Amino acid sequence: MSTIAVVNGIDLSPAAIRPLAGGPSALQRSLEAAARFPGEPGVVLLASQALATGPHVRVVRRDSWTASALLSALAEAGSGHDDIFYYYADCPLLDPRLASRMHGSHRKYFAEYTFADGYPAGLAPEIIRTETVARLQSLPSGLPALAGAAPVRDTLFTIIQKDINAFDIETELAPKDQRLLRASLAADCERGALLVEALLGRGAADAGAVTAALEAD
């Protein structure tokens, strides 16, 4: 079983690049999280600007990105690997144990795509089987507006939804649905950075601690 982490660092906010809670930036924390994912995957960072990274991170940089370009980058990065962990580079609270549970289900049930549901955004990656990316690449061909649009946080799921019954999908359900809290744990703006800093300041280091802290507030 071979995995690769593809991290979306396209158009990062300045809040994602500066030191966070007296420590590394959201970008650095998100890149470091991959080392604790199943398979200890290598990291490919998708970027539209020059970013400081570690020596073991391969950067794929374009001045502009579309959904089609994203799928092409996923296919290239995933070549030779079984599964891809895909997530955003401004998410410093990614939980490797949650990712491990998801990947266990992904492999056990032969899923093509696995995601977390009911958790605040930013705690879990999406997981996609590498060979499934080629199938996704054929879907936007009849959807020029989507194919040519800039990728957003739900781009993969949006593409899959176009023919959702054609894919084997596995869902990791949160113990308690927190979607109504509308919390996004990404340093994509000043407000988001303040929230993740507050949670880091409380020592919230995994999904259980983060969701408990959000519920308490």
Salt bridges, closest charged atoms under 4 A:
ASP83 OD2 - HIS103 NE2 2.90
ASP83 OD1 - HIS106 NE2 3.15
ASP83 OD2 - ARG107 NH1 2.95
ASP90 OD2 - ARG153 NH2 2.54
GLU112 OE2 - ARG135 NH1 2.39
ASP117 OD1 - ARG179 NH1 3.51
GLU131 OE2 - ARG129 NH1 3.26
GLU172 OE2 - ARG101 NE 3.38
ASP177 OD2 - ARG179 NH2 2.50
ASP188 OD2 - ARG153 NH2 3.95
GLU190 OE1 - ARG18 NH2 2.87
ASP206 OD2 - ARG97 NH2 2.46
GLU215 OE2 - LYS176 NZ 3.01
ASP217 OD2 - ARG202 NH2 3.05
